Amino acid sequence: MHIWYNAVRGVIRDAAWHQATRADRPELKRKRWHCAVGLASALLADRPVGSRALAVAFHCFDTDMDCILRLGEVMLMILDLTAALLNAAGLAEGATMDLAMASAASRLPRDLLFEKALAFRRRCDQSNDGRIGKDGFVAHGHEALLDAAASV
């Protein structure tokens, strides 16, 4: 039973990641990077992230542009935020976007990233349908981002 559970969970994790990254392009990565650096700077300075900034972040990470954040998109957000935190903290491994992303990927294996995304979704999903709407993200995104960034 345990083997099947892990296998199905792995398929869900990989499908979510593929859905979020299948149409990724360098210009979209740069746009998300600037957004993630802004979020990271606010979190490191212990400033609240405002509703307007959260709304912009929602649209930056909504890779399929359907006005819903799905699990893979949340995984992408957490990975980008982790990389941006390395950059904003002034660490050498966060000196450039590519270096920070590689470091974040090594710090957050896909299984841990998936777990963080599930916790993020539980906090922000108002209707319990497995999708995060803009209203739920704006209302609970700051706390969810703090939780996601806590172990970085």
HELIX and SHEET records of a PDB file:
HELIX    1   1 HIS A    2  THR A   21  1                                  20    
HELIX    2   2 PRO A   26  LEU A   44  1                                  19    
HELIX    3   3 SER A   51  PHE A   61  1                                  11    
HELIX    4   4 LEU A   71  ALA A   88  1                                  18    
HELIX    5   5 ALA A   92  GLY A   94  5                                   3    
HELIX    6   6 MET A   97  ARG A  107  1                                  11    
HELIX    7   7 ARG A  110  CYS A  124  1                                  15    
HELIX    8   8 LYS A  134  ALA A  149  1                                  16    
END                                                                             
